[in-house]
Amino acid sequence: MKNNIQVQTRDIAAIWEQQPLIISGPCSAETEEQVIKGAQDLAATGRVNIFRAGIWKPRTKPGMFEGVGAAGLPWLQKAKELTGLPIAIEVATSKQVALALAHDVDVLWIGARTTVNPFSVQEIADALRGVNVPVMIKNPINADIELWSGAMERISRANISKIGLIHRGFSSYGNTQYRNAPMWHLAIDMKLRYPDALMINDPSHICGRRDTLQAVMQKAADLDYDGLMIESHIDPDKAWSDAAQQITAARLKEILAEIQWRKEDANSASYRTALETIRQKINQLDDELLQLLSQRMQLAEEIAQYKKENNITILQSGRWSEVLENAIKTGAKKGLSKDFITRYFDAIHIESINHQKKIMDSRD
């Protein structure tokens, strides 16, 4: 079995094209035994393409476990030799890039805390210039798609031909459901901007807990992601970092067996015809929505004219709270989530304020 795995996984270029691409391994490399046993367990599932492990761990506060450092790289090399699984690690500096490449690391990724710093990303890009190694870029901690896009462009300009994007969620004040709010629309935007780049979902960091992983993994599959990066451990509850979100290789195999990966059947004429009919209906409704929104803004301008004549402020917080509360109640009855209604009406409110401000600032 090991020989078969080795033959199938030695060529990282071929691995990169496999879909779904499944990457798994511990949040942190802790001991040689833990790394090797973890890689062997994952290889035995027959579902994992790349073995990952954290070597250097950027932590929020000093004193937390920050990884074993370069001492763990030979452990990964040995795991690769025994299982045939290519290995992937996170890098944040040019020195870490050099050490990773010196130890035959097959895939590098840039972490969320590094993506937010263009200087750090550029340092990594400069260190990678002329090196033929796949690189994955996690979204920045904050919900700034331009930072994510900028990191993508910096790595691309280093002539890296194989680049992947990792959607691991965003830090969000007041978020309680997830460790990092997925904000799916931002990842979809990146997927549309860079259709040739792999889009990998990291449910472990989105969820922060193992019991909700499967739902996020399935949504990623439904949104046509190219793969998943899931943290796993030989004994998750005793992991030295992020214990709550890690699972065993056996549990990973069970979850993956239940995930449905759907692909477009481009050869089915009936499918294309049915889909086109529905899309035409959506286009019509979109046109009607835009007409209604335009009419709403015209009414907002009429209100602005009245406010201007009576020296009344634009923002009426009590009125807006009432509008939003009613919309959330009505939307719930029609199967629309509170989160969607809030974001949708917030956008309408901002646009309305902009229209009103133009009237208020005019000299007519």
SETOR-913112 format. One record per residue: residue number from 1; residue in one letter; x negated, y negated, z negated of N, C-alpha, C in turn. Coordinates in steps of 0.001 Angstrom, whole numbers, plus 500000, padded with zeros to 6 digits. Each point is the difference from the previous one (the first is absolute). Layout:
REM residues N
SITE/NUM/A/X/Y/Z/X/Y/Z/X/Y/Z
...
***
This chain:
REM residues 364
SITE/1/M/499171/501208/500000/500829/498792/500000/499141/498748/500000
SITE/2/K/498934/499980/499215/499125/498833/499943/499365/499737/501357
SITE/3/N/499600/501056/500698/499383/499806/501296/500968/499370/500985
SITE/4/N/501273/500448/499961/501014/499431/500886/500197/498520/499710
SITE/5/I/500091/499658/498715/500176/498598/499622/498819/499179/500499
SITE/6/Q/498815/500539/499822/498793/499278/500377/499990/499715/501494
SITE/7/V/500348/500984/500816/500009/499826/501444/501010/498922/500390
SITE/8/Q/501150/499980/499346/501059/499076/500351/499710/498571/499555
SITE/9/T/499194/499830/498983/499866/498664/499431/498642/499338/500172
SITE/10/R/499053/500629/500639/498680/499406/500132/500017/498740/500862
SITE/11/D/500804/499978/501046/500035/498872/500915/500956/498936/499471
SITE/12/I/499466/498947/499377/500847/498975/499413/500792/499257/501065
SITE/13/A/499466/499919/501218/500735/499338/501082/501295/500743/500297
SITE/14/A/499934/501336/499985/501202/500794/500244/500964/499892/498828
SITE/15/I/499460/499991/498789/500821/499855/498798/500781/498695/500048
SITE/16/W/499334/498945/500425/500593/498663/500027/501266/499960/500870
SITE/17/E/500056/500882/500986/501143/500019/500920/501139/500877/499494
SITE/18/Q/499775/500762/498948/501044/500893/499498/501091/499220/499286
SITE/19/Q/501232/500385/500237/501127/499364/499308/500981/501067/499542
SITE/20/P/500454/499911/498763/499596/498997/499019/498598/500271/499444
SITE/21/L/499267/498937/499800/498670/500080/499402/500170/499964/498482
SITE/22/I/499605/501069/499329/500183/500090/498550/498647/499894/499299
SITE/23/I/499879/498986/499164/498784/499742/499243/500327/500158/498520
SITE/24/S/499204/500768/499289/500309/500206/498586/498735/500290/499204
SITE/25/G/500118/499791/498707/498886/500223/499085/500186/499137/498776
SITE/26/P/499109/500093/499040/500173/499297/498730/499809/498497/500120
SITE/27/C/500670/499278/499122/499774/498561/499902/498519/499752/499780
SITE/28/S/499390/500771/499108/498571/499843/499691/499300/501349/499986
SITE/29/A/498810/500011/500581/499123/501153/499810/499493/499939/498563
SITE/30/E/500194/501076/499243/499655/499992/498570/498803/500906/499695
SITE/31/T/500094/501226/500500/498916/500957/499814/499828/500791/501289
SITE/32/E/498855/500635/500145/499776/500818/501197/501028/501123/500088
SITE/33/E/500270/500643/498864/500974/501095/499984/501382/499517/500435
SITE/34/Q/500407/498853/499462/501327/499466/500338/500110/499689/501489
SITE/35/V/498962/499406/500576/500010/499633/501412/500070/501234/500894
SITE/36/I/499144/500960/499730/499950/501189/500852/501272/500834/499871
SITE/37/K/500469/500196/498787/501242/500774/499808/501179/499281/500652
SITE/38/G/500035/498680/499877/501083/499241/500625/499996/500137/501504
SITE/39/A/498805/499926/500623/499893/500141/501446/500395/501409/500443
SITE/40/Q/499584/501002/499253/500345/501378/500357/501510/500236/499905
SITE/41/D/500614/499467/498957/501453/500152/499848/500739/499337/501158
SITE/42/L/499530/498825/500396/500661/499283/501096/499786/500705/501338
SITE/43/A/498789/500496/500215/499723/500737/501239/500880/501237/500095
SITE/44/A/500247/500626/498874/500807/501235/499980/501453/499748/500377
SITE/45/T/500473/498764/499861/501395/499707/500367/500198/500075/501508
SITE/46/G/498932/499776/500755/500122/499999/501450/500700/498768/500540
SITE/47/R/500243/499002/499138/500751/498811/500423/499168/498716/499950
SITE/48/V/498836/500061/499370/499206/498791/499792/498890/499907/501039
SITE/49/N/499858/498821/500596/498999/499787/501051/498708/499387/499485
SITE/50/I/500110/499136/498983/498835/499283/499493/500048/499987/498473
SITE/51/F/498852/500219/499371/499890/499969/498547/499492/498634/499564
SITE/52/R/500710/499346/499098/499610/498680/499506/499665/500063/498508
SITE/53/A/499167/499085/499565/499713/499876/498568/499416/498614/499751
SITE/54/G/500363/499410/498866/499460/498703/499638/498623/500153/499366
SITE/55/I/499022/499339/500561/498636/500022/499459/499737/498739/499181
SITE/56/W/500305/498867/500607/499934/498714/499289/501429/499511/499831
SITE/57/K/500390/499667/498787/501378/499620/499712/500067/498550/499524
SITE/58/P/500460/499086/500838/500169/498613/499551/501178/499926/499030
SITE/59/R/499757/499671/498754/501044/499999/498976/500402/498577/499618
SITE/60/T/501182/499882/499495/500533/498689/499645/499222/499357/498860
SITE/61/K/499631/500798/498996/499317/499461/498829/498700/500759/499735
SITE/62/P/498990/499314/499440/498748/500685/499650/500236/501005/498888
SITE/63/G/499204/501054/499999/500148/501023/498977/500827/501182/500457
SITE/64/M/500753/499831/501102/500764/501115/500554/499057/500874/500834
SITE/65/F/500389/501243/500231/499164/500914/500770/499858/499479/501427
SITE/66/E/498780/499724/500423/499743/499418/501308/499342/500978/500968
SITE/67/G/500174/501282/499745/499474/501014/500899/498610/500467/499607
SITE/68/V/499620/501159/500514/498688/500561/499666/498902/499396/500864
SITE/69/G/500377/499287/501045/499007/499382/500868/499341/500991/500946
SITE/70/A/498836/499619/500493/499311/500787/501025/499697/501431/499564
SITE/71/A/499990/500255/498698/499740/501362/499512/501039/500990/500513
SITE/72/G/501183/499500/500351/501067/500886/500459/499934/500323/501483
SITE/73/L/499186/499280/500750/499947/500231/501449/499508/501409/500368
SITE/74/P/498976/500521/499331/499590/501380/500313/501107/501020/499710
SITE/75/W/500854/499716/499030/501111/500910/499713/500932/500084/501202
SITE/76/L/500259/498841/500605/500873/499978/501174/499347/500723/501172
SITE/77/Q/498699/499807/500153/499277/500712/501057/500151/501508/499834
SITE/78/K/499864/500452/498773/500106/501435/499741/501422/500495/500255
SITE/79/A/500993/499211/499598/501395/500366/500242/500260/500118/501500
SITE/80/K/499414/499100/500765/500148/500022/501460/499371/501268/500581
SITE/81/E/498826/500354/499507/499321/501198/500485/500792/501269/499689
SITE/82/L/500612/500043/498817/500718/501210/499578/501367/500154/500648
SITE/83/T/500650/498876/500323/501374/500070/500515/500133/499599/501455
SITE/84/G/499037/499229/500522/500125/499489/501358/500835/498742/500098
SITE/85/L/500579/499559/498894/500815/498795/500034/499116/498757/500128
SITE/86/P/500266/499124/500952/499291/498716/500041/500279/499228/498719
SITE/87/I/499099/499086/499636/500154/499278/498740/500154/498503/500252
SITE/88/A/500773/499351/499118/500270/498566/500120/499859/499340/498639
SITE/89/I/499407/498812/499977/499888/499249/498753/500260/498515/500257
SITE/90/E/500237/499263/498921/500165/498551/500060/498647/499324/499844
SITE/91/V/499786/498945/500788/498777/499203/499880/500366/498526/499881
SITE/92/A/499163/499258/499260/500285/498580/499789/498793/499111/500268
SITE/93/T/498816/500600/500232/498787/499217/500252/499175/500682/501087
SITE/94/S/499047/499252/500545/499123/500573/501019/499153/501132/499424
SITE/95/K/499595/499868/498740/499215/501052/499361/500799/501290/499896
SITE/96/Q/501265/499888/499654/500853/501185/499913/500196/500632/501377
SITE/97/V/500111/499178/501025/500102/500526/501369/498755/500824/500335
SITE/98/A/498827/499450/499707/498745/500693/500309/499897/501325/499258
SITE/99/L/500371/500008/498719/499949/501231/499211/500989/501037/500526
SITE/100/A/501185/499541/500376/501015/500922/500520/499522/500662/501281
SITE/101/L/499458/499209/500902/499534/500545/501273/498808/500923/499803
SITE/102/A/499154/499695/499028/498837/500847/499717/500415/501358/499452
SITE/103/H/501226/500080/499465/500494/501266/499448/501080/500620/500889
SITE/104/D/499977/499661/501281/500860/500647/501006/501489/499814/499741
SITE/105/V/500386/498868/499436/501433/499716/499835/500598/499761/501377
SITE/106/D/501131/500617/500285/500581/499972/501343/500902/498795/500248
SITE/107/V/500710/499569/498964/500963/498904/500139/499837/499047/498822
SITE/108/L/500034/498704/500280/499926/498983/498954/501333/499250/499932
SITE/109/W/500344/499549/498801/501138/499089/499936/499662/498806/499124
SITE/110/I/500637/498892/500344/499847/498749/499259/501205/499852/499087
SITE/111/G/499748/499814/498715/501081/499963/499025/500744/498675/499967
SITE/112/A/501145/500019/499321/500873/498829/499949/499331/498797/499363
SITE/113/R/499159/500239/498991/499335/498889/499330/498883/499398/500856
SITE/114/T/499513/500763/500960/498968/499500/500892/500609/499281/501195
SITE/115/T/501122/500498/500495/500649/499411/501167/500356/498537/499774
SITE/116/V/500245/499619/498740/500386/498615/499725/498829/499031/500161
SITE/117/N/498765/500514/500101/498822/499139/500052/499323/500094/501373
SITE/118/P/500199/499020/500864/499401/500045/501343/498485/500127/499980
SITE/119/F/499338/499425/498980/498545/500118/499918/499586/501459/499811
SITE/120/S/500721/500702/499138/499679/501410/499749/500284/500849/501233
SITE/121/V/501110/499731/500658/500331/500762/501208/498956/499764/501079
SITE/122/Q/499557/498752/500134/498983/499698/501013/498677/500685/499673
SITE/123/E/499664/500073/498715/498769/500698/499599/500065/501469/500411
SITE/124/I/501153/500610/499795/500176/501401/500391/499936/500139/501516
SITE/125/A/500652/499073/500701/499996/500040/501463/498576/499890/500538
SITE/126/D/499215/499116/499433/498611/499833/500442/499180/501275/499747
SITE/127/A/500283/500649/498865/499271/501227/499664/500386/501152/500934
SITE/128/L/501199/499916/500575/500499/501076/500856/499684/499793/501473
SITE/129/R/499504/498827/500341/499739/499708/501412/499043/501037/500606
SITE/130/G/500451/500612/501088/499185/501010/500657/500179/501402/499442
SITE/131/V/500869/500137/498974/500238/501311/499388/501324/500565/500508
SITE/132/N/500001/501232/500408/501219/500627/500513/500673/500791/498887
SITE/133/V/500785/499319/499179/500704/500652/498901/501402/499411/499903
SITE/134/P/501015/500831/499810/501358/499468/499830/500111/499183/498711
SITE/135/V/500769/498926/500062/500201/499131/498848/501486/499746/499812
SITE/136/M/500468/500127/498764/501384/499692/499670/500034/498785/499085
SITE/137/I/501026/499171/500159/500097/498750/499245/501308/499972/499227
SITE/138/K/499903/499958/498681/501207/499900/499183/500538/498572/500034
SITE/139/N/501313/499884/499856/500569/498656/499946/499483/499268/498757
SITE/140/P/499891/498679/500059/499555/499250/498823/501002/500138/498866
SITE/141/I/499553/499754/498780/500894/500104/498844/501187/499065/500152
SITE/142/N/499733/498762/500411/501083/499033/500169/500635/500157/501378
SITE/143/A/501233/499546/500105/500770/500188/501238/499601/498965/501042
SITE/144/D/498786/500132/500527/499477/499076/501002/499570/500801/501212
SITE/145/I/500867/500048/500997/499721/500828/501169/498843/499442/500822
SITE/146/E/499754/498681/499900/498905/499420/500764/498645/500468/499465
SITE/147/L/499889/500187/498683/498767/500557/499443/499772/501413/500513
SITE/148/W/501049/500772/500043/499922/501380/500498/499590/499985/501468
SITE/149/S/500642/499134/500758/499703/499881/501422/498570/499503/500215
SITE/150/G/499565/499048/499163/498641/499485/500120/498951/501069/499747
SITE/151/A/500249/500850/499004/499075/501102/499714/499940/500955/501186
SITE/152/M/501150/500256/500588/500071/500867/501177/499135/499438/501136
SITE/153/E/500091/498711/500228/499255/499379/501086/498495/499979/499714
SITE/154/R/499628/499785/498740/498568/499992/499660/499368/501373/500245
SITE/155/I/500695/501040/499585/499468/501356/500214/499995/500346/501482
SITE/156/S/501009/499574/500703/500076/500266/501439/498849/499334/500746
SITE/157/R/499631/498787/499578/498907/499275/500660/498642/500626/499734
SITE/158/A/499940/500904/499033/498757/500745/499757/499909/501209/500927
SITE/159/N/500932/500057/500971/500039/501072/501008/500311/501361/499392
SITE/160/I/500802/499990/498936/500497/501262/499452/501209/500417/500840
SITE/161/S/499915/501155/500615/501047/500403/500943/501197/500667/499326
SITE/162/K/499769/500627/498855/501086/500693/499312/500321/499263/498703
SITE/163/I/501125/499286/500012/500399/499212/498842/501410/500401/499584
SITE/164/G/500169/500188/498720/501324/500329/499460/500422/498961/498967
SITE/165/L/501291/499864/499809/500559/499105/498996/500657/500846/498922
SITE/166/I/499764/499663/498754/500609/500732/498889/500974/499081/499271
SITE/167/H/501252/500394/499986/501049/499239/499314/500128/500565/498587
SITE/168/R/499532/499233/498991/500012/500477/498623/500874/499143/499098
SITE/169/G/500800/499094/500599/500895/499156/499219/499317/498738/499498
SITE/170/F/500836/499065/499513/499514/498683/499610/500405/499682/498565
SITE/171/S/499100/499311/499306/500318/499555/498651/501126/498980/500075
SITE/172/S/501022/500190/499166/501181/499140/500083/500535/499723/498609
SITE/173/Y/500098/498732/499649/500501/499624/498680/501456/500434/499844
SITE/174/G/500299/500620/498867/501368/500417/499723/500378/501339/500587
SITE/175/N/499096/500611/500786/500273/501304/500586/499920/501079/498920
SITE/176/T/501036/500808/499889/500026/501052/498979/500124/501399/500598
SITE/177/Q/500483/500074/501231/500228/501315/500600/498703/500668/500435
SITE/178/Y/499040/499183/500454/498760/500531/500534/498794/499418/499263
SITE/179/R/498903/500711/500064/498749/499423/499497/499598/498832/500892
SITE/180/N/500125/500217/501315/499761/498947/500981/501151/500022/501002
SITE/181/A/500736/498916/500069/501181/499953/500868/499614/500296/501451
SITE/182/P/500685/500914/500667/499591/500378/501361/500109/498871/501024
SITE/183/M/501036/499169/499882/500200/498917/500982/499796/500551/501409
SITE/184/W/500816/500961/500347/499856/500745/501245/499899/499088/501222
SITE/185/H/500696/498865/499975/500026/499126/501172/498603/499475/500347
SITE/186/L/499136/499823/498995/498650/499519/500278/499167/501077/500703
SITE/187/A/500147/501235/499547/499274/501103/500646/500505/500207/501431
SITE/188/I/501307/499872/500192/500567/500143/501343/499470/498902/500914
SITE/189/D/499894/498791/499456/499447/498884/500778/498576/500319/500446
SITE/190/M/499191/500535/499083/498626/500364/500364/499972/501107/501046
SITE/191/K/500898/500935/499878/500085/501104/500963/500330/499475/501393
SITE/192/L/500847/498974/500048/500360/499403/501280/498847/499158/500560
SITE/193/R/499249/499362/499111/498858/499194/500448/498884/500878/500555
SITE/194/Y/499795/501150/499356/498886/500872/500379/500523/501418/500278
SITE/195/P/500706/500172/501110/500623/501301/500285/499010/501143/500204
SITE/196/D/498751/499674/500316/499011/501061/500235/499298/500451/498725
SITE/197/A/500199/499266/498902/499369/500369/498733/500878/500987/499243
SITE/198/L/499382/500972/499341/500775/500917/499171/500619/499230/498835
SITE/199/M/501233/500335/499662/500646/499423/498818/500224/501130/498999
SITE/200/I/499280/499935/498888/500046/501025/498965/500714/499447/498773
SITE/201/N/500888/500769/499434/500693/499579/498784/499329/500611/498773
SITE/202/D/499868/499181/498958/499412/500437/498731/501099/499967/498933
SITE/203/P/500791/501066/499898/501110/500007/499037/499530/500007/498551
SITE/204/S/498794/500470/499747/499499/500070/498629/499923/498611/499379
SITE/205/H/499433/499045/500741/499868/498650/499454/501295/499203/500090
SITE/206/I/500862/500355/500920/501311/499348/500052/500829/500429/498790
SITE/207/C/500030/501284/499740/500866/500534/498938/499391/499822/498603
SITE/208/G/498729/500389/499873/499388/499957/498680/500449/501126/499088
SITE/209/R/500832/500889/500514/500502/501143/499226/500362/501116/500974
SITE/210/R/499757/501211/499589/500108/501117/500924/501429/500398/500340
SITE/211/D/500975/499669/499140/501362/500482/500245/500707/499266/501137
SITE/212/T/499477/498886/500468/500657/499261/501086/499218/500057/501315
SITE/213/L/498927/500769/500024/499154/500067/501187/500752/500475/501243
SITE/214/Q/500793/501037/499844/500608/500641/501166/500907/499044/500771
SITE/215/A/500773/499186/499293/500921/499077/500670/499234/498984/500839
SITE/216/V/498894/499491/499467/499198/499029/500743/499313/500676/501185
SITE/217/M/499526/501213/499801/499360/500736/501088/500980/500248/501142
SITE/218/Q/501225/500342/499655/500999/500245/501039/500347/498726/500754
SITE/219/K/500098/498887/499273/500297/498736/500686/498874/499646/500959
SITE/220/A/498758/500227/499592/498871/499736/500892/500098/500861/501259
SITE/221/A/500367/501260/499825/500170/500888/501147/501120/499506/500905
SITE/222/D/501098/499540/499397/501131/499496/500772/499642/498745/500782
SITE/223/L/499035/499235/499488/499578/498765/500668/498844/500241/500971
SITE/224/D/499743/501259/500307/499002/500381/501002/498577/499642/499602
SITE/225/Y/499691/500125/498708/498607/499850/499568/499192/501173/500555
SITE/226/D/498703/499794/500107/499135/501027/500577/499472/500993/498979
SITE/227/G/500186/499698/498712/499519/500932/498990/500165/499455/498600
SITE/228/L/499420/500728/499047/500137/499676/498586/498664/500151/499291
SITE/229/M/499786/499162/498984/498870/500175/499092/500579/500196/498604
SITE/230/I/499854/501195/499451/500606/500329/498712/498913/500409/499014
SITE/231/E/500056/499449/498810/499022/500353/498984/500374/501326/499332
SITE/232/S/499014/500888/499905/500217/501309/499382/498844/500309/499061
SITE/233/H/500249/500923/499073/499011/500298/498953/500219/501432/499532
SITE/234/I/498942/500661/499560/500140/501380/499535/500774/500067/498682
SITE/235/D/500002/498925/499245/500734/499920/498731/500451/498543/499817
SITE/236/P/501063/499600/500701/500382/498587/500074/500128/499288/498660
SITE/237/D/500594/500648/499019/500225/499317/498719/498705/499653/499275
SITE/238/K/498900/500655/500383/498715/499730/499354/499062/499175/500882
SITE/239/A/500538/499443/501076/499185/499187/500899/499461/498773/499272
SITE/240/W/498821/499576/500371/499351/498871/499330/500563/498659/500455
SITE/241/S/500744/499994/501084/500630/498765/500479/501288/500350/500750
SITE/242/D/501002/499142/499850/501287/500142/500702/500597/501405/499894
SITE/243/A/500020/500531/498797/500496/501364/499798/501462/500160/500408
SITE/244/A/500827/499000/499729/501445/500122/500201/500393/500182/501454
SITE/245/Q/499159/499560/500936/500395/500047/501411/499367/501155/500768
SITE/246/Q/499175/500814/499347/499339/501098/500698/500772/501307/499846
SITE/247/I/499837/500870/500991/500682/501297/499993/498993/501094/500326
SITE/248/T/500379/501241/499758/499131/501127/500332/500089/500296/501496
SITE/249/A/499038/500743/500503/500027/500408/501405/501229/500853/500297
SITE/250/A/500377/500847/499041/501180/500854/500199/501263/499167/500145
SITE/251/R/500135/498962/499146/501172/499139/500087/499991/499206/501299
SITE/252/L/498830/499570/500428/499897/499285/501267/500491/500869/501151
SITE/253/K/499599/501252/499993/500434/500919/501060/501517/500129/500005
SITE/254/E/500612/500084/498812/501461/500107/499904/500683/498764/500580
SITE/255/I/499505/498836/499631/500624/498762/500486/499842/499878/501514
SITE/256/L/498807/500258/500507/499773/499881/501435/500884/500951/500797
SITE/257/A/500293/501153/499428/500863/500963/500685/501427/499472/500143
SITE/258/E/500370/499066/499122/501357/499461/500029/500127/498708/500797
SITE/259/I/498869/499383/500338/500041/498754/500770/500328/500304/501456
SITE/260/Q/500935/499255/500553/500365/500157/501408/499331/498891/500811
SITE/261/W/499171/500398/500955/499341/499043/500883/500755/499993/501322
SITE/262/R/500589/498877/500318/500824/499889/501206/499264/499196/501054
SITE/263/K/500082/500462/501227/499372/499294/501112/501034/499757/501091
SITE/264/E/499764/498936/500746/500916/499670/501093/499881/501037/501103
SITE/265/D/501170/500496/500482/500029/500952/501105/500123/499214/501297
SITE/266/A/498847/499558/500504/500013/499124/501168/500482/500699/501263
SITE/267/N/500055/501326/499987/500386/500740/501195/501492/500278/500075
SITE/268/S/500732/499610/498981/501433/500286/499973/500775/498825/500577
SITE/269/A/500619/500207/501175/500766/498933/500652/501227/499633/499187
SITE/270/S/500672/501003/499437/501211/499732/499217/499668/499196/498749
SITE/271/Y/498856/500308/499421/499557/499264/498814/499762/498542/500352
SITE/272/R/499286/499765/501094/499698/498625/500401/501264/499224/500325
SITE/273/T/500956/500653/500658/501249/499330/500362/500801/499617/498770
SITE/274/A/500114/500942/499059/500753/499728/498773/499346/498885/499192
SITE/275/L/498676/500050/499918/499279/498989/499231/500139/498624/500638
SITE/276/E/499937/499947/501325/500115/498733/500696/501389/499381/499794
SITE/277/T/501028/500840/499974/501360/499511/499766/500118/499349/498623
SITE/278/I/499432/500672/498999/500046/499454/498638/499177/498724/499917
SITE/279/R/498855/499984/500651/499143/498816/499958/500672/498800/500649
SITE/280/Q/500766/500234/501057/500730/498904/500634/501023/499398/499033
SITE/281/K/500622/500858/499208/500955/499517/499001/499276/499162/498939
SITE/282/I/498813/500478/499602/499205/499251/499021/499605/498642/500566
SITE/283/N/499585/499977/501274/499627/498731/500638/501163/499006/499988
SITE/284/Q/501195/500527/500272/501178/499144/500008/500268/499422/498606
SITE/285/L/499899/500847/499002/500215/499538/498626/498925/498999/499581
SITE/286/D/498763/500226/500430/498926/499054/499695/500296/498627/500595
SITE/287/D/500502/499985/501241/500359/498729/500632/501100/499288/499217
SITE/288/E/500975/500786/499540/501100/499413/499237/499518/499466/498650
SITE/289/L/499063/500737/499373/499439/499539/498728/499277/498665/500173
SITE/290/L/499241/499887/501078/499276/498760/500246/500951/498837/500252
SITE/291/Q/501102/500283/500700/500999/498958/500224/500606/499537/498678
SITE/292/L/500310/500954/499134/500579/499661/498704/499017/499234/499132
SITE/293/L/498728/500419/500034/498984/499292/499215/499823/498562/500499
SITE/294/S/500061/499831/501319/499901/498658/500558/501165/499128/499528
SITE/295/Q/501194/500577/499981/501170/499255/499522/499865/499664/498521
SITE/296/R/499430/500927/499243/499809/499748/498562/499038/498830/499790
SITE/297/M/498945/499933/500779/499046/498911/499853/500612/498662/500407
SITE/298/Q/500898/500026/500966/500693/498766/500381/500848/499481/498842
SITE/299/L/500636/500924/499285/500786/499602/498829/499086/499470/498893
SITE/300/A/498825/500620/499875/499033/499523/499002/499570/498571/500308
SITE/301/E/499865/499684/501282/499634/498646/500391/501121/499005/499695
SITE/302/E/501253/500459/500172/501136/499132/499648/499987/499701/498498
SITE/303/I/499710/501024/499205/499915/499813/498545/498859/499049/499668
SITE/304/A/498879/500153/500704/498853/499132/499750/500345/498541/500269
SITE/305/Q/500762/499756/501055/500400/498629/500310/500850/499417/498870
SITE/306/Y/500876/500799/499465/500843/499555/498883/499128/499721/498771
SITE/307/K/499055/500902/499710/499110/499809/498848/499180/498724/500156
SITE/308/K/499534/499756/501210/499194/498812/500248/500809/498734/499737
SITE/309/E/501239/499985/500488/500852/498827/499835/500359/499760/498543
SITE/310/N/499996/501077/499199/500391/499885/498598/498820/500141/499037
SITE/311/N/498782/499990/500575/498779/500054/499194/499982/501206/499054
SITE/312/I/500259/501184/500580/500040/501261/499251/498803/500854/500422
SITE/313/T/499389/500707/499060/498841/500844/500317/500383/501169/500897
SITE/314/I/499006/500467/500759/500237/501141/500897/500331/501259/499204
SITE/315/L/499143/500332/499031/500146/501260/499272/501081/499907/498944
SITE/316/Q/500987/500882/500128/501069/500135/499015/499919/501428/499458
SITE/317/S/499207/500199/498960/499675/501344/499520/501226/500791/499568
SITE/318/G/500960/499321/499384/501208/500700/499567/500775/500559/501167
SITE/319/R/500129/499207/501041/500715/500438/501207/499272/501186/500646
SITE/320/W/498661/499906/500080/499261/501088/500647/500102/501300/499211
SITE/321/S/499954/499913/498685/500136/501200/499168/501344/500662/500230
SITE/322/E/501017/499186/500171/501344/500526/500261/500069/500696/501358
SITE/323/V/499389/499373/501020/499980/500594/501344/499291/501348/499983
SITE/324/L/498831/500039/499361/499204/501221/499980/500700/501108/499218
SITE/325/E/500598/499649/498873/500704/501003/499189/501156/500616/500774
SITE/326/N/500762/499169/500688/501126/500509/500800/499509/500873/501152
SITE/327/A/498893/499591/500607/499465/500769/501121/499519/501375/499546
SITE/328/I/499360/500058/498844/499512/501281/499481/501175/500938/499710
SITE/329/K/501060/499471/499404/501182/500816/499698/500659/500510/501279
SITE/330/T/500161/499108/500965/500623/500392/501270/499118/500987/500757
SITE/331/G/498701/499731/499997/499080/500893/500693/499993/501395/499423
SITE/332/A/500086/500099/498677/500020/501320/499351/501202/500818/500465
SITE/333/K/501133/499346/500186/501202/500694/500470/499844/500489/501430
SITE/334/K/499105/499367/500731/499810/500357/501403/498727/500821/500221
SITE/335/G/499425/500496/498906/498846/500882/500107/498677/499296/500197
SITE/336/L/499935/498701/499672/498760/499246/500155/499340/499814/498638
SITE/337/S/498697/500226/499926/499292/499951/498722/499857/498564/499492
SITE/338/K/499871/499879/498702/499792/498694/499369/498707/499368/500500
SITE/339/D/498963/500808/500145/498711/499488/500461/500123/499389/501389
SITE/340/F/500699/500692/500900/500167/499482/501363/500812/498708/499997
SITE/341/I/501114/500000/499293/500859/498809/499960/499229/498804/499441
SITE/342/T/499235/500241/498956/499243/498911/499375/498984/499425/500974
SITE/343/R/499233/500874/500666/498987/499507/500937/500645/499303/501202
SITE/344/Y/501108/500556/500480/500697/499442/501165/500565/498624/499684
SITE/345/F/500681/499877/498870/500605/498722/499648/498962/498975/499543
SITE/346/D/498892/500469/499429/498914/499069/499677/499460/499348/501268
SITE/347/A/499854/500811/501051/499519/499457/501276/500995/498990/500574
SITE/348/I/501291/500318/499905/501035/499076/500474/499958/498705/499196
SITE/349/H/499822/500141/498685/499980/498828/499123/498837/499071/500352
SITE/350/I/498812/500581/500216/498831/499193/500344/500220/499273/501329
SITE/351/E/500553/500724/500984/500271/499375/501296/501041/498884/499858
SITE/352/S/500989/500233/499170/501034/498986/499760/499395/498748/499365
SITE/353/I/499119/500187/499030/499333/498865/499349/499170/499216/501010
SITE/354/N/499315/500717/500891/499196/499328/501024/500862/499147/500921
SITE/355/H/501159/500531/500390/500923/499242/500858/500519/498773/499260
SITE/356/Q/500354/500199/498730/500531/498884/499229/498941/498922/499770
SITE/357/K/498758/500431/499808/498933/499029/499742/499776/499096/501210
SITE/358/K/500114/500570/501197/499852/499176/501202/501042/498893/500036
SITE/359/I/501236/500339/499608/501058/498999/499973/499712/498965/498912
SITE/360/M/499615/500469/498823/499754/499099/498881/498831/499047/500286
SITE/361/D/498988/500475/500744/498814/499189/500258/500165/499072/501210
SITE/362/S/501042/500241/500777/500201/499160/501200/500376/498582/499589
SITE/363/R/499737/499046/500858/500274/498605/499716/501335/499534/500593
SITE/364/D/500746/500935/500541/501313/499640/500597/501006/499673/498909
***
